[in-house]
Amino acid sequence: MAGVLVLLSIALITVYFRESAGGGLHQVQSAGAAVLRPFEVAADRVSQPFRDAYNYFAGLVDAKSENNKLRKQVEQLRQQASLNLSAVGENADLRQKLHFVNSARYPNGFDYVGASIIAQPPSSLEQQILIDAGSSSGIQKDDPVVTGEGLIGTVVRAANNQSLIALLTDDATSVSAIDVKTRAPGIVKAGSSFDHVGKDLRVDSGDMLVTAGWKAEGLSSIYPYGIPIGQVTSVGQNEVDLYKHVQLQPFANFSTLSSVLVLIPKKR
Amino acid sequence: MTADIAKAAGLLFVAAIVQVTLLSEIDVFHGAPDLVLVTLVSIALLRGTVFGAAAGFGVGLVVDTATLQTLGVTSLLLTIAGYWIGRYGETTGRDRTHAPFVSVAVVTFLYSLGVLILHYMLGDPVSASRVLLNAFPFELIFNLILTLPVYALCRRLFRPPASGLEEVQLLG
């Protein structure tokens, strides 16, 4: 009996395997499956509430680990978004610098070194920044530092791979400047006042100030001519003082600096 | 005998439907409980070789039909399993407490091996490590858990046959 059933099974396998999808056994199987279908549907419906309950509790068990996983993912994505935003800002900044380097405003006789700011001033009292390029890149003390917006400051100390920059807004920084429109010369101090402008000279509010870049008897300004410094915001004078009182607003936004260009004279 | 056939057919049919609709969805490292196998082992253990082989063949056909698998594969394996466990029951195992568990454990392993070999011979893509290493331990645990209630139910439905030895009162 058992032997007959085994042989019958083998015969079924052989015939089923050899015949086409439309063969007799396939059709019988399809008909049998159709007969069984209502029972399967009934069993499925009866078991559905139990299955839902199981899935609900299984979901609760998984929910905690999934929640932790998603939290980590959100944190990673947030960091990525932050990096992306930073990269966008840096890209715009670098494009601006590239534009400046390729423009007519870029001073002749100077090479440049791009550098990122690695340390900002710890307080508003200290107007100095640290950049990640130094003497190994050819940077020396008193080299001017600029961005696409204008003058930033000067190098006050150059280490091998780092340099300390005194910002234009530092109290010790003085820059020979000139009013582009009226050609009135003066000295920009601490990035906020345009001093030593004679009362007979004309300076108007809104005028643009650039570096004067003077040369006299073998000496020359450390700043080349024509680097934008800022815009005159107010002009005044009185009977007592010898010079006008001129206030200005620097073009560079020192609070959002991320990278700078150090101008290096081709001939030292 | 007819009543036994009807009860076995009903029980195995329900087991097959539950297996293909509900239990086959359980997946713990590719392992799932096999209610059909456990039910067949229990019936074969209580009713012997012919009954076990015929029940295995029939329920195998139902499973293959419901799942649209190659007709005869499950039948072949369950026929052999039913016959073999029936033989074990007829000889030594039936009255032993551990017999259902031993039978289920051995048949679960051999059935997995048989499935692997048959599908390999038919050219189906099968993975021995997946069937024997990943799935088998969990399938064995599930089946052993099912054995206790299923065998108890079968024992209630199919009373063990009388041993043939009856007490004889000697006269004289």
Interface residues (C-beta under 8 A of the other chain):
Chain A: M1 A2 L5 V6 L8 S9 I10 A11 L12 I13 T14 Y16 F17 L25 V28 Q29 S30 G32 A33 L36 F39 E40 A43 D44 S47 R51
Chain B: F13 I17 V18 V20 T21 L22 E25 T49 V50 A53 A54 G56 F57 G60 L61 V62 D64 T65 A66 L68 T70 L71 G72 V73 S75 L76 T79 I80 G82 Y83 L122
